[in-house]
């Protein structure tokens, strides 16, 4: 005797809804992986090694990881081999979640999953876990009979096109990437030490001592920094170290006028109401121009005496005022 199970309307409705949600989830995750791979390739070809602050951004990791993400994205978006693709995707996002949690627990501010676009590893971990849960839930409610062969030639071609487009884009970026200038302020025969417009300029404060502060020509209030003694603090509005450093410098700089404090914001600038609100201790505020793509480990602190750099520091070394700089 054969016992057959008849699909009730409610079961069919639930199965179809599960299948729809599964396809929507696959498309969303495919687009996310496509964006993640593209942004990592962009950072690899456009940013110097100093800008890569996660193990995911190392060249040895970016290339194989980006290709893997492109392949998985193409499978998710095309619908090829759905059951196997779901299993691989679930495993991949489980690993992503574990990696993001490790990054978060060791105090990293950027997970590195999206190249130079900073995303908290806590946010990434929560999203990855949600992706695994969504894939598991949708799978249990979708129809179980699926064709394991490619759905159609157009979909297969679409999957291959995504991978080829990613490889071609990486090649174009590699050929036309901007010139990287390691700026140490040393002007030669009047030539701008920061290269041509649109160059990617890496500021290296360690080599600035006893040189003219030529960076002033790229600061909107730079002309005022050539007279007297100044501490110039280069900051970025979403830099936690900068946010903590500004009030410390404001409190440390004496009000006798012997040395003055200038706060210079680096691009991209803060939106209305999002920037720093300097106190009366700040004698000058300005902005670094947008003629070049500037990279610096902020905050950057520079001690000037009549336009000549006496000392400079960056990152953790510049997070608190140097008492020696404030001595008369």
N, C-alpha and C positions, 0 to 999 in steps of 0.2 A: 504494500500500500504506500502510495506517495502522498506526502503531506506538503502542500504548497502554502506559501505565505502571500496573502493578498495585500497589496499596498493600499492602505486607506487614504482618503483624500487628505487627512491631516498629516499623515506620514509623507505623502508626496509633497505637500506644501512645505513641510519642515526641511525635506531633502533639497528641494529647489532653492529655498532661502539660504540653506547652508552652502550650496554650490555657488550662489550669487555672492555671498559674503566671502567665500574662499577666493573666488576670482578677483574680487575687489581688493582683498588683502594682498594677493599675489602681485597685482598691478602696482599697488602702493609701495610694497617692498622692492619691487623691481626698479621703480623710479628712484627710490631712495639709494639703492645700491649704485645705480647709474650716476647719480649726483655725487656720491661719496668717491667713486673711482675717478670721476672727472676732476674733482677738486684736489684730490691727492696728486694726480698727474700735473695739474696746474701748479701746485706748490713746488713740486720737484723741478719743474722747468723754469719757474719764475722767481723762486726765493733762494737765498743763499743757505748753506748748511746751518748757520747760526740761528736761522729762523725756525728750524725744525726741532720742536721741543718734546716730541713723543717718539717712541720707538717705531710707531707705525709710519712715521714720516721719513725714515731712513731709506735711501735709494734701494738697498737690498730687500726692503720690505714693500716699498711702494709698488714696484713693477709687478712682482708675482701677485700681490694682493689685489691690485687694480685690475689685472687681467682676469683674476678669479671672480671679482665682483661684476665685471662686465659680462662674463660668461653666464653667471647665475642670473643677472638681470635680464639677459636676453631670453633665458629659459622661462623665467617668471612672466615676462611680458608677452611672449609668444604662445605660452600654454603647452609647449612641447614636453612630453614625458612627465605629466603632472604629478603622479604619485612619487616617483623618484625625486623630482625637483623639490616637492614639499619636504621630503625627508632630509635632503641636503640643506635646504633653507633653514629648517628647524634646527639642525645641528650647527649650522653656521651662526645663526643668531644666538644660540646658547653659548657658543664660544665668544662671540662679541660681548655678550652680557658679562661673562666671567672676566674678560679682559678689562672692560670698563669699570667693573667693581674694584679690581685690583688697582687701576689707575686712580680711582677716587680715594681709596683707602690710603694710598701713599701720598696723597695731597696734590695730585696734578690738577691744574685748572682747565686743561684742554685735553680731550680724549685723543685728538689727532685723527679721528675717523673722517673728518671733512677738510683735511689739509689745513690751510691757513685760517679757515673759518672756525673760530673758537666755540666749542660746545662743551659744557660741563660733562665730565664722565658720569656724574650722577644722573643727569638727564638721559644720556645715551643708554645707561644700564637699565633705567626704567622702561625706556622705549623698547629695547631689545627683549626684555622679559615679556612685555605686553605683546610683542610680535610672536613670540613662541606660544603664548597662551592663546592668541587669536588663531594661529595656524592649527593648533591642536583642537580647539573648540569647533572651528569650521569643518575640519576633517571628519570629526565624529558625527556631524549633522548633515554632511553632504552625501551624495550618492557614492556608493563604494565601487561600482563598476565603471572603470575608466579605461580608455584606450591607452596603452603604454607606447604606442608608436607616435611619431610626429603627427599633429593634427592635420596639417596641410602643407603643401609646398610654399605658399605665400608666407605662412607663419615661420617656417624654417628659414626662408630667405630673410625675413625680418630679423630673426635672431642673429643670423650671420652678419647682417648689415650693422647691427648695434656694435658688435665686436670690431668690425672693420672700421666703423666710424670713430670708435674710441682710439684705435691704434693710429689712424690717420690724423686725428686731432692732436694726439701726443707728439707725432712727428712734426706737425706744423708748429706747435708751441715750441718744440725744441729748436727749430730753425729760426723762428722769429722772436724768441724770447728776448727781453730787454737786456741791455748791457748792465752788468753788475760792477759797481764802482766801490772799492774799499777806501772810504774817505778818511784821510788822516790830516786834513786841513792844509797840506803842503801844496801851495799854488806854484806852478812852474811857468815862468815867462808870461804871467798874466792869464794863464789858462785856468778856467774854473776847475778846482779840484773835485767837483762833484759831477763831472761828466756832462754829457748833452742832456737836454730835456727828455723826460720820460725814462731816464735811466733808473735802475734800482740801486739806491745808494745805501751802503752799509756804513753807519757811523762807528768809528773806532776811537773812542775817547782816550784810550791808553797811550796814543801817540800824539796827543794834542799839546802837551806841555811845551812852553817857550815858543809857541807859534802864534801868528795872528789869528784871531777868531774869524776866519773867512766865512763861517756859517752865518754870520750876522747879515750878510748880503741876501740871504734867503729868509730872513725874519722880518716881518712887517715893521717892527720897531727897532730893528737892528742898528740903525744909525745912532741911537742913544746909548748903545753899549760900549762905544769907543772912548767914553770919558768917565773917569773915576773907577772905583772898585765895585765889582758886581759878583754876585752868585747867580748864575743863570741855571734854572731848573727846567729841563725839557721833560714834559709829562704827556701822558695820554689819558683821556677821560675814563676809559674802562680798565685801567691798570690799577690793581689793588695796592701795589707798592707805592704808586704815585699818590693815590688818595690818602694813604697813611703818611707819606713823606711831606706833603705840602704844609700841613699845620705844624709839623716839627721844625721846618725851616722858618716858618713865620714866627714861631716863638723864639728861635735861636738867634735870628739876625737882630743886632742891636739897633735902636732907633736914633742913634747919634749921627747917622748919615755917613759914617766912615766907610761902610760897605752896604750896598743896597741889593735887594732881592728882585729878580725878574722871573716870572713864570711864563714859559713858552709852550703852547700846546702843539703837539704834532698831529698831522692828519692821519686818518679822517677825523674831523672835528666832532665835538659833542653837539647834539641837537639843542634847541631852546630849553633852558631850564635843567640841562643835564650836565653842564660843565662845572668847573671849579668856581667857587665863590670866594675869591681872595679877600683877605682882611686888609686893614690899613697898613700892615707890615710889608705888603708887596708894593714896591715902588713902580713896577712896570709889568704889564701883561701883553703878550703878543702871540703870534702864530707862525709856525714854519710853513712856507708856501707849499703849493701842490704841483709845482713844476716837475717834481721828481717823486718816485716812490721811495720814501725814506724808511729805513729799518734801523731801529736802535733798541737796546735792552734798557727800557725805561725803568725808573727815572734816570736821567743823565744830569749830573751836576757839574758845572764848569765855573772855576774861579778866574775872573778876569781882572786885569789891572791895565787900564787905558787900552783896551782892545787886544791885549796879549794874554794868552792862556797861561795861568800860573800852575793850575792843577785841574784834573778832570777825573770823574769816576762815573760808573754806570751800575745799574742793577742793585744788588744788595749793598754794594760799597757806597752807593749814593742814597740809600734809603733813609739814612740819618745824617744830620750835618756833621762835618768834620770840625772839631773845635779849633784845630790849627788854622783853618781858613778864616776864622772869626777873630783871631788875634790881631791886635793893631800893629 
